[in-house]
Amino acid sequence: MASPGILMRLAQPAEANGDAQPPLAPVPNVTSVLQLEADDGETPQLNTLYFLGDISPILSSASYFEKDTEASQGSVAWVVLSFINGRESNDPTNASVPNNLNSPPAANSVVVVNGSTPRKDKEQDYHDWYDQEHGLKLSAVPGWNSARRYRLVKSYGSVETANFYGVNFYDAENGLGGPVWQAGVTTEWTLRIRSNAAKPNIRRIWKVRE
């Protein structure tokens, strides 16, 4: 059975402000591609999301990654994630949506990737929180469009990872950091989830490249 998911290709160009063009399809089963650049001043600067119909071929061998690194000027790391569920703005309460986005995000729109690692005995509480409260709270933030949730399966190269990832897509003009967002990330349940984390979250803010 196919296992849909994404490949996050994180790259840092060899030269400052370099523009390393990612490969069109470095692995099989690519259904869509989204090129991102850092919007938070952090490194790596570039992130290419490859939406995959099946992640299985890249789990058993590092050959695809090795070919990518050999052809790249700067540093490259891969994070392979399996799809859990998602939400769309036309029905944010329905978590049964496909891995692929309903429509491609606009250029310069914002993508927030948040990696979380709850303690093993608190994973179910984490999933319940995200599906029953957190995802709905984020969907109320002005400019929110869609979200996808993923589970870490494998990584290649030097990269910090988390066990689970939430990927939320927003308009360029949005309410991130505003009162609705603040209210959503300071609930009692959210604070409990943070206290039950095995390590700090990995949060990156990206914008869609033109």
C-alpha positions as CSV (number, residue, x, y, z in Angstrom):
1,M,0.0,0.0,0.0
2,A,1.3,3.4,-0.9
3,S,2.4,5.7,1.9
4,P,1.9,9.4,0.9
5,G,4.0,12.2,2.4
6,I,6.5,14.8,1.7
7,L,10.2,15.2,1.3
8,M,11.6,18.4,2.8
9,R,14.8,19.3,1.0
10,L,16.7,21.8,3.1
11,A,19.5,23.5,1.4
12,Q,22.1,26.2,2.2
13,P,23.8,27.7,-0.8
14,A,27.6,27.6,-0.9
15,E,27.7,31.4,-1.3
16,A,25.9,34.0,0.7
17,N,22.7,34.9,-1.0
18,G,23.2,32.1,-3.5
19,D,20.3,30.7,-5.4
20,A,20.7,26.9,-5.5
21,Q,18.1,25.6,-7.9
22,P,16.6,22.4,-6.5
23,P,16.1,19.4,-8.7
24,L,12.7,19.1,-10.4
25,A,12.1,15.6,-9.1
26,P,15.0,14.0,-7.2
27,V,12.9,11.0,-6.2
28,P,10.0,8.9,-7.7
29,N,6.3,9.6,-7.1
30,V,6.5,13.4,-7.0
31,T,2.9,14.9,-7.4
32,S,3.7,18.5,-6.8
33,V,6.6,20.8,-5.7
34,L,6.7,23.9,-3.6
35,Q,9.8,26.1,-3.4
36,L,10.3,28.1,-0.2
37,E,12.8,30.5,1.2
38,A,13.5,31.5,4.8
39,D,11.4,34.4,6.1
40,D,12.8,34.2,9.6
41,G,16.5,35.0,9.1
42,E,17.4,31.5,10.0
43,T,19.4,28.8,8.1
44,P,19.1,26.8,6.0
45,Q,17.8,29.4,3.6
46,L,15.9,27.2,1.2
47,N,13.3,24.5,1.6
48,T,11.7,22.5,-1.2
49,L,8.6,20.5,-0.4
50,Y,8.1,17.5,-2.6
51,F,4.6,16.1,-2.2
52,L,4.9,12.4,-2.8
53,G,2.3,9.8,-3.7
54,D,4.5,7.2,-2.0
55,I,7.5,7.7,0.2
56,S,8.6,4.1,0.3
57,P,11.3,4.2,-2.5
58,I,13.4,6.7,-0.6
59,L,13.3,4.9,2.8
60,S,15.4,1.8,1.9
61,S,18.3,3.4,0.2
62,A,20.4,6.6,0.4
63,S,21.2,6.6,-3.3
64,Y,18.7,9.3,-4.2
65,F,20.0,11.6,-1.5
66,E,23.6,10.9,-2.5
67,K,22.9,11.8,-6.1
68,D,21.4,15.0,-5.0
69,T,24.3,16.0,-2.8
70,E,26.8,15.2,-5.5
71,A,25.1,17.6,-7.9
72,S,24.6,20.4,-5.3
73,Q,27.0,23.3,-4.6
74,G,26.0,23.8,-1.0
75,S,24.8,21.7,1.9
76,V,21.7,19.6,1.5
77,A,19.6,17.6,4.0
78,W,16.4,15.6,3.6
79,V,13.6,15.0,6.0
80,V,11.1,12.3,4.9
81,L,7.6,12.6,6.5
82,S,4.5,10.4,6.2
83,F,1.1,12.1,5.9
84,I,-1.2,12.0,9.0
85,N,-4.1,14.3,8.1
86,G,-5.0,17.9,7.1
87,R,-7.5,20.7,7.0
88,E,-8.7,23.1,4.3
89,S,-10.2,26.6,4.6
90,N,-13.5,25.5,3.0
91,D,-14.0,22.9,5.7
92,P,-11.5,23.4,8.6
93,T,-13.3,20.9,10.9
94,N,-12.8,18.0,8.5
95,A,-9.4,16.3,9.0
96,S,-9.9,13.7,6.2
97,V,-8.2,15.6,3.3
98,P,-5.5,14.3,0.9
99,N,-1.8,14.9,1.2
100,N,-1.8,17.2,-1.8
101,L,-3.0,20.8,-1.3
102,N,-6.3,21.7,-3.0
103,S,-4.6,24.6,-4.8
104,P,-1.0,25.8,-5.0
105,P,-0.1,28.6,-2.5
106,A,0.5,32.0,-4.0
107,A,4.0,33.5,-4.4
108,N,5.1,35.3,-1.3
109,S,2.5,33.6,0.9
110,V,3.7,32.2,4.2
111,V,4.3,28.6,5.3
112,V,4.9,27.8,9.0
113,V,6.6,24.5,9.7
114,N,6.5,23.5,13.4
115,G,8.2,20.3,14.5
116,S,7.2,18.8,17.9
117,T,8.5,15.8,19.9
118,P,6.1,14.9,22.8
119,R,7.3,12.4,25.3
120,K,6.4,8.9,24.2
121,D,3.7,8.4,26.9
122,K,2.1,11.7,25.9
123,E,1.9,11.2,22.1
124,Q,-1.8,10.4,22.1
125,D,-2.6,13.6,24.1
126,Y,-0.5,15.5,21.6
127,H,-2.5,14.1,18.6
128,D,-5.8,14.8,20.4
129,W,-4.7,18.3,21.1
130,Y,-3.7,19.1,17.6
131,D,-6.8,17.5,16.0
132,Q,-9.4,18.7,18.5
133,E,-8.1,22.1,19.5
134,H,-4.9,23.4,18.0
135,G,-5.7,22.9,14.4
136,L,-9.1,24.6,14.8
137,K,-7.5,27.5,16.6
138,L,-5.0,28.1,13.9
139,S,-7.7,27.8,11.2
140,A,-9.3,30.9,12.8
141,V,-6.2,33.1,12.3
142,P,-6.8,35.7,9.6
143,G,-5.2,34.6,6.3
144,W,-5.0,30.9,7.2
145,N,-5.7,28.6,4.2
146,S,-4.8,25.0,4.9
147,A,-2.7,22.7,7.0
148,R,-1.1,19.3,6.8
149,R,0.3,17.0,9.6
150,Y,3.2,14.6,9.2
151,R,5.2,12.0,11.1
152,L,9.0,11.7,10.8
153,V,10.1,8.6,9.1
154,K,13.7,9.2,8.0
155,S,16.3,11.9,7.6
156,Y,19.5,12.2,5.5
157,G,22.3,14.5,6.1
158,S,22.9,16.9,9.0
159,V,19.6,18.2,10.2
160,E,17.7,18.6,13.5
161,T,14.4,16.8,13.4
162,A,11.2,16.4,15.4
163,N,8.9,13.4,15.6
164,F,5.8,15.2,14.3
165,Y,5.3,18.2,12.0
166,G,2.5,20.7,11.5
167,V,2.7,22.6,8.2
168,N,0.3,25.6,8.0
169,F,-0.2,27.8,4.9
170,Y,-1.2,31.5,5.2
171,D,-1.7,34.5,2.9
172,A,1.2,37.0,2.7
173,E,-1.0,39.3,4.8
174,N,-2.1,37.3,7.9
175,G,-2.8,37.4,11.6
176,L,0.3,35.5,12.8
177,G,1.4,37.0,16.0
178,G,-2.0,38.8,16.4
179,P,-4.6,38.4,19.1
180,V,-6.4,35.4,17.5
181,W,-3.1,33.6,17.1
182,Q,-2.0,34.5,20.6
183,A,-5.2,33.2,22.1
184,G,-4.8,29.9,20.2
185,V,-1.2,29.2,21.4
186,T,-1.7,30.0,25.1
187,T,-4.6,27.7,26.0
188,E,-4.4,25.5,29.0
189,W,-4.1,22.4,26.8
190,T,-1.3,24.0,24.7
191,L,0.7,24.8,27.9
192,R,0.3,21.2,29.0
193,I,1.5,19.9,25.7
194,R,4.6,22.2,25.9
195,S,5.4,20.9,29.4
196,N,5.1,17.3,28.2
197,A,7.6,17.8,25.3
198,A,10.7,15.7,25.1
199,K,12.6,18.6,23.6
200,P,11.9,22.1,22.3
201,N,9.9,22.7,19.2
202,I,11.6,23.4,15.8
203,R,9.7,26.3,14.2
204,R,10.5,27.8,10.9
205,I,8.7,30.5,8.9
206,W,9.0,30.3,5.1
207,K,7.6,32.2,2.1
208,V,6.7,30.8,-1.2
209,R,9.3,31.7,-3.9
210,E,8.1,33.5,-7.0
